[in-house]
Amino acid sequence: MSKQPVHLAVRGDLDDCRVPLVSEPLNADQAERLAPSFKALGDPVRLRLLSLIASHAGGEVCVCDLTDAFDLTAPTISHHLKVLKDTGLVTAERRGTWVYYRAERTALDLLSGLLAAPAEAAA
């Protein structure tokens, strides 16, 4: 992952990216705005973290519950969570000592809709 800062697009800035790839090709600007999210998900640890967060009962999870799922140091987990947060895939809320993470459903819906391929009609 690049060390350059990610400049997030606000949700409204991605409204023109909601058409599935199989329906209409992305233009260069759309691809540039969507690439950081897909790049973040290209890492197995981040993909697994997002899955753990999104599937957790209640829709949110404490960072303290995430670190035990990996054989990685807490700073490494924090780095991966920061990447997910910086790309808008998760949100975080500090409560006392702990930080709680929640999957950003709007971002997940956007990415899944972009990759959606309609079932072809049976011949």
Backbone bond lengths (Angstrom), bond angles and torsions (degrees), N, CA, C in turn:
res aa  C-N    CA-C-N  psi(-1)  N-CA   C-N-CA  omega(-1)  CA-C   N-CA-C  phi
1 M - - - 1.460 - - 1.519 107.96 -
2 S 1.291 114.81 137.19 1.458 120.91 -179.68 1.523 110.92 -64.22
3 K 1.306 116.38 148.09 1.459 121.93 177.15 1.528 111.49 -84.11
4 Q 1.335 117.08 -4.17 1.450 119.99 179.50 1.520 109.65 -71.88
5 P 1.339 116.98 145.54 1.462 119.33 179.64 1.517 111.14 -65.57
6 V 1.316 114.66 145.68 1.458 121.08 177.21 1.518 107.86 -91.53
7 H 1.303 116.90 128.14 1.456 120.89 176.10 1.517 107.47 -99.44
8 L 1.316 115.17 106.07 1.448 120.56 -175.57 1.513 112.08 -74.06
9 A 1.297 113.14 144.12 1.455 119.10 172.10 1.521 107.60 -88.79
10 V 1.302 116.05 140.63 1.458 118.50 174.69 1.522 107.05 -72.29
11 R 1.330 116.17 155.92 1.454 120.55 -174.91 1.520 112.82 -48.03
12 G 1.313 117.98 -45.80 1.453 121.23 -179.03 1.523 112.95 -61.03
13 D 1.334 116.75 -27.34 1.457 120.91 -179.78 1.520 112.15 -69.98
14 L 1.323 117.56 -14.11 1.458 120.98 -178.72 1.527 112.46 -105.87
15 D 1.325 117.70 5.05 1.463 120.51 -178.32 1.527 112.48 -57.72
16 D 1.318 116.80 -31.90 1.462 119.47 -179.64 1.535 112.35 -80.07
17 C 1.330 117.43 3.97 1.467 121.77 -179.19 1.529 111.89 -105.32
18 R 1.300 118.22 15.23 1.453 121.77 -173.68 1.534 114.27 -89.08
19 V 1.289 118.44 -0.26 1.460 120.90 179.73 1.526 108.89 -86.15
20 P 1.339 118.23 128.77 1.468 120.17 179.80 1.532 112.26 -55.69
21 L 1.309 115.62 145.09 1.460 121.74 -179.83 1.526 112.38 -57.71
22 V 1.333 116.90 -30.97 1.459 119.71 -178.46 1.520 111.62 -76.33
23 S 1.329 117.52 -12.73 1.465 121.15 179.83 1.523 112.50 -93.89
24 E 1.334 115.22 -36.75 1.458 120.12 -174.43 1.524 108.78 -156.32
25 P 1.338 117.47 134.42 1.464 118.62 179.27 1.531 111.82 -70.67
26 L 1.326 114.72 147.94 1.465 120.47 174.88 1.516 109.53 -71.53
27 N 1.317 116.13 148.62 1.459 118.11 170.30 1.531 107.47 -90.14
28 A 1.310 116.78 174.90 1.471 121.28 -175.57 1.525 111.98 -61.60
29 D 1.322 117.36 -39.61 1.461 121.38 -179.50 1.532 111.44 -65.95
30 Q 1.317 117.20 -44.02 1.466 121.03 178.55 1.529 110.49 -61.75
31 A 1.320 116.52 -45.29 1.463 120.94 179.83 1.531 110.95 -61.25
32 E 1.329 116.35 -39.65 1.469 121.33 179.58 1.532 110.59 -63.07
33 R 1.326 117.54 -39.76 1.459 121.56 -178.24 1.527 112.66 -75.61
34 L 1.321 117.85 -29.83 1.466 121.07 -178.04 1.528 113.27 -87.58
35 A 1.312 117.21 -26.18 1.466 122.02 -173.74 1.529 114.35 -55.08
36 P 1.344 120.75 -40.93 1.469 118.53 -179.04 1.541 113.63 -59.19
37 S 1.313 117.12 -36.23 1.473 119.51 178.82 1.523 110.79 -66.54
38 F 1.332 116.15 -44.98 1.459 119.02 179.33 1.528 111.24 -68.15
39 K 1.321 116.46 -34.91 1.466 120.35 177.28 1.529 110.03 -64.31
40 A 1.326 116.70 -41.46 1.467 120.34 178.20 1.517 110.89 -61.41
41 L 1.322 117.23 -37.88 1.461 121.05 -179.03 1.525 112.75 -79.44
42 G 1.329 116.87 -6.90 1.460 121.09 178.65 1.518 113.46 -75.62
43 D 1.312 117.77 -5.84 1.459 122.03 178.79 1.535 108.64 -99.22
44 P 1.337 118.65 128.06 1.471 120.60 -177.05 1.527 113.97 -59.64
45 V 1.322 118.12 -35.75 1.468 120.24 179.53 1.520 109.78 -66.79
46 R 1.332 116.90 -45.24 1.466 119.61 -179.66 1.522 111.76 -66.83
47 L 1.317 116.66 -38.49 1.455 119.84 177.87 1.523 110.47 -62.51
48 R 1.308 115.91 -42.40 1.469 120.38 178.33 1.524 111.44 -68.19
49 L 1.324 117.75 -41.16 1.468 121.24 176.34 1.530 110.74 -58.64
50 L 1.322 116.53 -46.31 1.459 119.77 179.62 1.519 110.65 -61.77
51 S 1.303 116.88 -40.33 1.463 121.23 177.85 1.522 111.28 -63.41
52 L 1.317 117.08 -43.49 1.465 121.11 178.35 1.530 111.32 -63.05
53 I 1.310 116.41 -40.41 1.466 120.54 -179.57 1.527 110.43 -69.82
54 A 1.323 116.67 -49.47 1.464 121.10 -175.59 1.523 112.54 -65.17
55 S 1.324 117.43 -31.62 1.465 120.23 -175.82 1.528 113.49 -95.35
56 H 1.318 117.33 -1.60 1.464 120.50 -176.96 1.525 111.00 -69.31
57 A 1.315 116.10 139.80 1.465 121.79 178.50 1.526 109.82 -56.49
58 G 1.285 116.90 133.99 1.463 120.69 -179.42 1.514 113.61 87.26
59 G 1.326 117.86 -8.23 1.450 121.02 175.53 1.510 116.45 81.47
60 E 1.330 117.67 0.05 1.458 119.78 176.94 1.521 109.14 -145.15
61 V 1.318 114.54 157.85 1.460 119.56 -177.56 1.525 109.64 -144.95
62 C 1.316 114.64 143.00 1.460 121.73 176.75 1.526 109.08 -76.91
63 V 1.320 115.67 142.70 1.459 119.99 177.82 1.529 110.48 -57.60
64 C 1.317 116.45 -29.72 1.468 119.95 179.64 1.529 111.36 -63.34
65 D 1.328 117.73 -26.70 1.462 121.34 178.14 1.521 112.54 -85.57
66 L 1.307 117.64 -14.90 1.461 121.30 -179.20 1.520 112.16 -86.96
67 T 1.314 116.99 -35.61 1.468 119.70 -173.90 1.527 112.69 -65.00
68 D 1.324 117.34 -31.09 1.466 120.10 -179.05 1.524 112.88 -70.47
69 A 1.323 117.99 -18.06 1.459 121.66 -177.55 1.531 112.45 -79.79
70 F 1.338 117.34 -7.16 1.462 121.26 -175.49 1.516 111.05 -128.60
71 D 1.296 115.23 153.74 1.454 121.62 174.29 1.533 107.85 -97.18
72 L 1.341 114.60 54.93 1.462 122.36 -178.60 1.516 108.62 -132.25
73 T 1.317 116.29 160.32 1.461 120.00 178.75 1.535 109.81 -74.71
74 A 1.311 115.85 157.76 1.468 121.33 178.43 1.535 111.75 -58.71
75 P 1.347 119.29 -41.57 1.466 118.27 177.72 1.535 113.40 -62.26
76 T 1.326 116.79 -34.02 1.464 120.48 178.03 1.526 110.37 -67.42
77 I 1.326 116.38 -44.13 1.466 120.81 176.72 1.531 109.32 -61.00
78 S 1.323 117.16 -43.71 1.466 121.11 179.07 1.521 111.63 -60.13
79 H 1.322 116.89 -39.79 1.462 120.44 177.66 1.530 110.40 -60.64
80 H 1.320 116.91 -47.52 1.464 120.83 -178.83 1.527 111.05 -64.41
81 L 1.317 116.86 -38.88 1.467 120.21 177.43 1.522 110.74 -65.52
82 K 1.321 116.83 -36.77 1.467 120.94 178.02 1.526 110.46 -63.59
83 V 1.313 117.01 -41.27 1.470 120.02 178.11 1.526 109.88 -61.79
84 L 1.323 117.19 -45.16 1.467 120.66 178.15 1.530 111.02 -61.55
85 K 1.313 115.74 -40.05 1.469 120.36 179.78 1.531 110.68 -69.16
86 D 1.329 117.41 -44.27 1.462 121.77 -178.61 1.530 112.31 -63.56
87 T 1.320 117.69 -28.10 1.462 120.42 178.83 1.521 111.80 -90.40
88 G 1.324 117.53 -0.90 1.456 120.91 176.12 1.511 115.08 84.08
89 L 1.331 117.69 11.10 1.460 120.21 -179.63 1.523 112.58 -81.16
90 V 1.328 116.87 -24.82 1.466 121.30 175.27 1.528 108.94 -136.05
91 T 1.322 114.80 159.28 1.454 121.08 171.50 1.520 107.14 -117.79
92 A 1.315 116.19 159.69 1.461 120.78 -178.03 1.516 109.64 -134.66
93 E 1.334 114.31 147.25 1.458 120.79 177.53 1.519 108.54 -138.77
94 R 1.318 115.76 124.03 1.459 120.55 177.95 1.518 109.29 -82.05
95 R 1.335 114.68 131.50 1.462 121.74 174.89 1.521 106.92 -130.94
96 G 1.306 115.51 100.59 1.463 119.78 -177.22 1.509 109.61 66.36
97 T 1.314 116.45 -123.64 1.457 122.65 -178.31 1.521 112.59 -79.96
98 W 1.325 117.84 -26.27 1.458 121.90 -170.34 1.521 112.79 -103.06
99 V 1.325 113.87 156.07 1.461 121.25 175.34 1.523 107.16 -113.04
100 Y 1.323 115.21 134.02 1.463 121.77 179.14 1.518 108.97 -108.93
101 Y 1.332 115.94 134.86 1.456 122.22 -177.21 1.513 110.52 -111.50
102 R 1.327 114.47 144.74 1.462 122.38 178.79 1.533 107.48 -136.33
103 A 1.332 116.38 135.92 1.466 119.93 176.45 1.522 108.78 -67.76
104 E 1.299 116.14 140.43 1.464 121.83 178.56 1.535 107.28 -88.40
105 R 1.316 115.48 97.62 1.474 121.87 -174.04 1.526 112.40 -57.61
106 T 1.312 117.42 -36.71 1.465 120.25 -179.62 1.520 110.58 -61.31
107 A 1.334 116.65 -42.43 1.466 120.73 179.19 1.519 110.85 -67.27
108 L 1.327 116.98 -41.65 1.469 120.13 178.88 1.525 110.80 -65.10
109 D 1.333 116.88 -40.72 1.467 120.62 177.94 1.524 111.05 -62.44
110 L 1.328 116.18 -41.75 1.457 120.40 179.29 1.522 110.93 -60.70
111 L 1.343 116.56 -49.16 1.465 120.26 -177.67 1.518 111.86 -66.86
112 S 1.326 117.00 -41.13 1.465 118.88 -179.58 1.528 110.80 -69.04
113 G 1.333 117.04 -37.12 1.461 120.01 177.15 1.513 111.94 -65.34
114 L 1.311 116.29 -36.35 1.452 121.24 178.73 1.526 110.87 -64.14
115 L 1.325 116.20 -35.82 1.467 121.17 -178.21 1.519 113.43 -91.20
116 A 1.323 117.54 -3.35 1.463 121.10 -177.39 1.526 110.35 -64.35
117 A 1.297 114.63 134.05 1.464 120.82 175.90 1.516 107.41 -123.06
118 P 1.326 117.25 117.15 1.456 118.99 -179.08 1.527 110.90 -63.30
119 A 1.313 114.81 144.11 1.456 119.54 177.70 1.526 108.69 -65.04
120 E 1.294 115.57 135.36 1.468 118.94 179.27 1.518 109.14 -75.23
121 A 1.287 115.03 144.21 1.468 120.31 179.89 1.526 109.33 -64.11
122 A 1.324 114.90 139.39 1.469 119.86 179.15 1.525 109.32 -65.42
123 A 1.302 115.27 140.49 1.467 119.80 -176.91 1.496 112.39 -78.65
